[in-house]
Amino acid sequence: MKVLALVLAIFLIAIQAQLWVGRGSLPYVAHLREEVADARAENDKARARNVQIQAELRDLREGLEMVEEKARFELGMIKSDEVFVPLAPVPSATLAASSVRR
């Protein structure tokens, strides 16, 4: 009878050890849940980015307005009948001096 109680106590200790420090332990499961939550958040960001890229692709396939807009803003292209006038920002000291003179 004492041997049976001893064997059962050893099994109980082994089960408890797995619960608290083993692969299926509560802290390990909590860590895995955090990783899953992080992965889901990252996937949501990727889905939103994919939706945006799909919308751009649809615009590129359907019309030339998107192509023109990208060429103008990203490549600095202008039409043949347009005049490109680059505007440089005026330093704030020059603005203050011109307003004082008036």
Wavefront OBJ file of the C-alpha trace (Angstrom):
o trace
v 0.000 0.000 0.000
v 2.838 2.385 0.806
v 4.483 1.577 -2.521
v 1.270 2.403 -4.383
v 0.969 5.701 -2.526
v 4.596 6.470 -3.309
v 4.117 5.696 -7.019
v 0.966 7.840 -7.147
v 2.775 10.694 -5.393
v 5.615 10.480 -7.935
v 3.113 10.595 -10.806
v 1.354 13.561 -9.200
v 4.675 15.396 -8.837
v 5.561 14.621 -12.480
v 2.211 15.941 -13.692
v 2.542 19.082 -11.592
v 6.093 19.618 -12.854
v 4.843 19.473 -16.440
v 2.091 21.944 -15.588
v 4.443 24.519 -14.054
v 7.752 24.179 -15.900
v 7.262 21.845 -18.854
v 6.367 22.414 -22.470
v 2.667 22.678 -21.662
v 3.181 24.955 -18.677
v 1.027 27.962 -18.030
v 3.817 30.535 -18.635
v 4.769 28.810 -21.903
v 1.155 28.841 -23.090
v 0.859 32.541 -22.177
v 4.034 33.241 -24.161
v 2.625 31.381 -27.167
v -0.625 33.359 -26.934
v 1.359 36.617 -27.018
v 3.239 35.413 -30.098
v -0.043 34.504 -31.792
v -1.484 37.944 -30.985
v 1.630 39.637 -32.416
v 1.445 37.492 -35.547
v -2.247 38.333 -36.002
v -1.535 42.056 -35.667
v 1.254 41.768 -38.234
v -1.062 39.835 -40.560
v -3.726 42.519 -40.227
v -1.190 45.171 -41.250
v -0.127 43.045 -44.210
v -3.766 42.556 -45.253
v -4.372 46.313 -45.159
v -1.232 46.881 -47.225
v -2.371 44.221 -49.706
v -5.771 45.875 -50.061
v -4.074 49.195 -50.793
v -1.762 47.623 -53.370
v -4.700 45.840 -55.011
v -6.559 49.151 -55.272
v -3.506 50.750 -56.907
v -3.238 47.843 -59.342
v -6.923 48.170 -60.209
v -6.431 51.889 -60.839
v -3.381 51.217 -62.998
v -5.260 48.676 -65.087
v -8.391 50.779 -65.515
v -7.115 54.267 -66.126
v -4.120 56.373 -66.993
v -4.738 58.943 -64.263
v -2.883 56.851 -61.714
v 0.044 56.335 -64.084
v 0.222 60.080 -64.708
v 0.032 60.857 -61.006
v 2.825 58.411 -60.169
v 4.999 59.756 -63.007
v 4.547 63.334 -61.824
v 5.124 62.796 -58.118
v 7.657 59.975 -58.092
v 9.619 60.665 -61.264
v 9.133 64.421 -61.632
v 7.874 64.137 -65.205
v 6.049 67.041 -66.877
v 4.017 67.302 -70.048
v 5.477 68.872 -73.190
v 3.199 71.947 -73.030
v 3.795 72.574 -69.322
v 6.347 74.855 -67.710
v 8.053 73.527 -64.606
v 8.819 76.197 -62.035
v 10.633 74.877 -58.968
v 9.829 76.822 -55.836
v 12.411 76.972 -53.112
v 11.245 77.630 -49.561
v 12.033 81.160 -48.390
v 14.064 81.256 -45.169
v 12.142 82.678 -42.218
v 14.852 85.307 -41.551
v 14.265 86.785 -45.028
v 10.512 86.924 -44.406
v 11.009 88.679 -41.065
v 13.416 91.239 -42.591
v 11.030 92.027 -45.465
v 8.086 92.538 -43.134
v 10.103 94.888 -40.880
v 11.085 97.141 -43.831
v 7.482 97.774 -44.820
l 1 2 3 4 5 6 7 8 9 10 11 12 13 14 15 16 17 18 19 20 21 22 23 24 25 26 27 28 29 30 31 32 33 34 35 36 37 38 39 40 41 42 43 44 45 46 47 48 49 50 51 52 53 54 55 56 57 58 59 60 61 62 63 64 65 66 67 68 69 70 71 72 73 74 75 76 77 78 79 80 81 82 83 84 85 86 87 88 89 90 91 92 93 94 95 96 97 98 99 100 101 102
